[in-house]
């Protein structure tokens, strides 16, 4: 398994480390620590005497300084992660690093195309916070890559992902994603709650679809570790919050449709913001 772990070099970002290590604990694999810094600045002619020549010189100096700082911080971050791996005697986990100048979001997308990882692991902050691949950027990334993305909210204390919620609107790929989710989290021995939010008062089709989906998971192992729920509600956000609290959910998962109009995940107007409001780790899958 190969994981890209994005970092902004903050102390909060270290909360990603135990997730990366645990996902590779049994089978081993590689962690690629990734950071991108903006290497272009546009300054007005009035900033310095001499116009564009002075600006260009200042631009180069700033970029060089940023690159030097980033190299030092990357080395420190990788050393900390390697120390955690060594302390747990996990010699099947290797760690690499990639430091890149450019737009962070674009560079991450390009990196996933080059490396073809199994997972992107990144931090998540609330609206209005500016940082590396956080907030609106993480919401954008999940619809621009073809691989799962695990986003961890700021300040979240690591918890074993044993109670998992997977939201379904009965898409054609849900069975495959559910099996992938189960395999990915197998080291945690998870109990996966498959949840459909029924926004219409009368929806017999939902019950039929849920029964058909459940019939696809009838092996002894899966029957014991997957539960199916239909929740009738008029408020998606409130229903998700209540369900997560009642079942002590430590990880929420959903499928993000790349072509979803108005940023809605499901046709019943359940959006990414409804899941982000949970302030729980989010594991997302994407489809065209």
C-alpha positions in Angstrom: 0.0 0.0 0.0 1.2 3.5 -0.9 0.0 6.6 1.0 0.7 10.3 0.1 0.7 12.2 3.4 0.4 16.0 2.8 2.0 18.3 5.3 1.9 22.0 6.1 4.7 21.4 8.8 2.3 22.5 11.6 2.1 20.7 15.0 -1.5 19.9 14.2 -0.4 18.1 11.0 1.3 15.4 13.1 -2.1 14.0 14.0 -1.9 12.3 10.5 1.1 10.2 11.5 -0.7 7.4 13.5 -3.3 7.0 10.7 -0.6 6.4 8.1 1.3 4.0 10.3 -1.7 2.0 11.3 -3.0 1.6 7.8 0.4 0.1 6.9 1.0 -1.8 10.1 0.1 -5.3 8.9 0.9 -5.3 5.2 3.6 -2.7 5.1 4.1 -0.2 2.3 5.4 3.3 1.6 4.5 6.8 3.0 5.3 9.7 0.7 5.4 12.9 2.7 4.4 15.8 0.4 4.6 19.5 0.6 4.2 22.2 -2.1 5.0 25.9 -1.6 4.0 28.8 -3.8 7.0 29.8 -5.9 5.6 32.7 -7.8 4.8 36.2 -6.5 3.4 39.2 -8.4 4.5 42.5 -7.0 3.5 46.0 -8.3 6.1 48.2 -10.0 5.8 50.7 -7.1 7.1 48.3 -4.5 10.7 49.0 -5.2 12.6 51.6 -7.3 13.6 50.2 -10.6 10.4 48.5 -11.4 10.4 44.9 -12.8 14.1 44.3 -12.2 13.9 44.9 -8.5 10.7 42.9 -8.3 12.2 40.0 -10.0 15.2 40.0 -7.7 13.0 40.2 -4.7 10.9 37.4 -6.1 13.9 35.1 -6.4 15.2 35.9 -3.0 11.8 35.1 -1.4 11.4 31.8 -3.3 15.0 30.7 -2.3 14.3 31.5 1.3 11.0 29.7 1.3 12.6 26.6 -0.4 15.4 26.5 2.2 12.9 26.8 5.1 10.7 24.1 3.5 13.7 21.7 3.1 14.6 22.1 6.7 11.0 21.5 7.9 10.6 18.5 5.6 13.7 16.9 7.0 12.5 17.4 10.5 9.0 16.0 9.7 10.4 12.9 7.9 12.8 12.3 10.8 9.9 12.4 13.3 7.8 10.0 11.3 10.8 7.6 10.9 11.4 7.7 14.6 7.7 6.7 15.2 8.1 3.8 12.8 11.4 2.7 14.4 10.0 2.8 17.9 7.2 0.4 16.8 9.7 -1.9 15.0 7.8 -1.6 11.7 10.6 -2.3 9.3 8.1 -3.0 6.5 7.2 0.7 6.3 9.4 2.9 4.1 9.2 6.7 4.1 10.0 9.0 1.2 9.5 12.8 0.7 8.6 15.1 -2.1 9.0 18.9 -1.9 7.7 20.8 -4.8 7.3 24.5 -5.8 4.0 25.4 -7.4 0.3 25.5 -6.7 -0.3 23.0 -3.9 -3.5 21.7 -5.2 -2.3 21.2 -8.8 1.0 19.7 -7.7 -0.9 17.1 -5.5 -3.1 16.1 -8.4 -0.1 15.7 -10.6 1.7 13.7 -8.0 -1.2 11.2 -7.7 -1.1 10.7 -11.4 2.6 10.0 -11.3 2.7 7.8 -8.2 -0.7 6.1 -8.4 -1.1 5.8 -4.6 -3.7 3.9 -2.7 -4.7 6.8 -0.5 -4.2 10.5 0.1 -4.0 11.5 3.8 -4.4 15.2 4.6 -5.5 17.7 7.2 -8.9 19.4 7.3 -9.7 22.8 8.8 -12.9 24.8 9.0 -14.0 27.5 6.6 -12.1 30.8 6.7 -8.8 29.2 7.7 -6.0 29.5 5.2 -3.4 26.8 5.0 -1.9 24.1 2.9 -4.6 21.9 1.3 -7.2 22.6 4.0 -10.8 23.7 4.2 -12.1 24.4 0.7 -9.0 22.9 -0.9 -9.6 19.5 0.7 -13.2 19.6 -0.6 -11.8 20.3 -4.1 -9.2 17.6 -4.0 -11.7 14.8 -3.3 -13.4 15.5 -6.6 -10.2 15.8 -8.7 -8.5 12.5 -8.0 -9.5 9.0 -8.6 -8.2 7.5 -5.4 -9.6 7.6 -1.8 -8.8 10.6 0.3 -8.8 10.5 4.1 -9.2 14.0 5.7 -8.6 14.5 9.4 -10.1 17.5 11.2 -7.9 19.9 13.1 -7.5 19.0 16.8 -9.1 15.5 16.4 -7.6 13.0 18.7 -6.6 9.7 17.0 -9.1 7.0 17.5 -9.1 3.5 16.1 -11.6 3.4 13.2 -13.8 0.6 14.6 -17.2 2.3 14.2 -17.6 3.5 10.6 -20.5 5.2 8.8 -20.8 4.8 5.0 -23.5 7.0 3.5 -25.2 5.5 0.5 -27.6 6.8 -2.1 -27.5 3.4 -3.9 -25.0 4.4 -6.6 -23.8 1.7 -9.0 -20.3 1.7 -7.4 -21.4 1.5 -3.8 -20.9 -2.3 -3.5 -17.3 -2.0 -4.8 -16.5 1.0 -2.6 -17.9 -0.8 0.5 -15.7 -3.8 -0.1 -12.7 -1.6 -0.6 -13.6 0.3 2.6 -13.8 -3.0 4.5 -10.5 -4.3 3.1 -8.7 -1.0 3.9 -9.9 -0.9 7.5 -9.7 -4.6 8.2 -6.8 -4.1 10.7 -9.3 -2.2 12.9 -11.8 -5.0 12.8 -14.5 -2.4 11.9 -18.2 -2.4 12.3 -19.5 -0.6 9.2 -22.9 1.1 9.3 -24.3 1.6 5.9 -26.7 4.6 6.1 -29.2 5.9 3.7 -30.9 9.3 4.5 -34.5 9.1 3.4 -35.5 12.7 2.7 -38.9 11.9 1.2 -41.9 11.0 3.3 -42.8 8.0 1.2 -40.0 6.2 -0.5 -40.6 2.5 -1.0 -37.8 2.3 -3.5 -35.3 3.1 -0.7 -36.2 0.0 1.3 -36.0 -2.2 -1.8 -32.6 -0.7 -2.7 -31.2 -1.2 0.8 -32.4 -4.8 0.9 -30.7 -5.5 -2.5 -27.5 -3.9 -1.3 -27.5 -5.9 1.9 -28.0 -9.1 0.0 -24.6 -8.6 -1.6 -22.9 -8.9 1.8 -24.1 -12.2 3.0 -20.8 -14.0 3.8 -20.4 -14.9 7.5 -17.6 -12.4 8.0 -19.4 -9.5 6.3 -22.7 -10.2 7.9 -21.1 -9.8 11.3 -19.3 -6.5 10.5 -21.7 -4.6 8.3 -25.1 -3.1 9.4 -27.7 -1.4 7.2 -29.8 1.5 8.3 -32.4 3.7 6.6 -32.9 7.0 8.5 -36.0 9.1 7.7 -35.3 12.8 8.2 -35.9 16.3 6.8 -32.4 17.5 7.8 -29.4 15.7 6.5 -26.9 17.4 8.7 -28.9 16.8 11.9 -29.5 13.2 11.0 -25.8 12.5 10.3 -24.8 14.2 13.6 -27.3 12.2 15.7 -26.4 8.9 14.0 -22.7 9.6 14.5 -23.2 10.4 18.2 -25.5 7.4 18.9 -23.2 4.9 17.3 -19.9 6.4 18.5 -18.7 6.8 14.9 -14.9 7.4 14.5 -14.8 7.6 10.7 -17.4 8.7 8.1 -17.2 7.7 4.4 -19.0 8.8 1.3 -18.8 8.9 -2.5 -18.1 12.3 -4.1 -19.5 12.7 -7.6 -17.2 14.7 -9.7 -20.0 16.0 -11.8 -22.3 16.8 -8.9 -24.1 20.1 -9.5 -24.1 22.7 -6.7 -21.6 20.6 -4.8 -24.3 18.0 -3.7 -23.2 14.4 -3.2 -26.7 13.0 -3.4 -29.6 14.0 -5.5 -31.6 14.6 -2.3 -29.2 17.6 -1.6 -26.9 16.0 0.9 -23.7 17.9 0.4 -20.0 17.7 1.4 -20.6 20.4 4.0 -23.0 18.2 5.8 -20.3 15.6 6.3 -17.5 18.2 7.1 -19.7 19.6 9.9 -19.4 16.2 11.7 -15.7 17.1 12.5 -14.8 13.5 12.1 -12.2 11.9 9.9 -13.7 11.5 6.4 -12.8 8.9 3.9 -14.0 9.7 0.4 -14.2 7.9 -2.8 -14.9 9.6 -6.2 -16.6 8.7 -9.4 -16.9 10.6 -12.7 
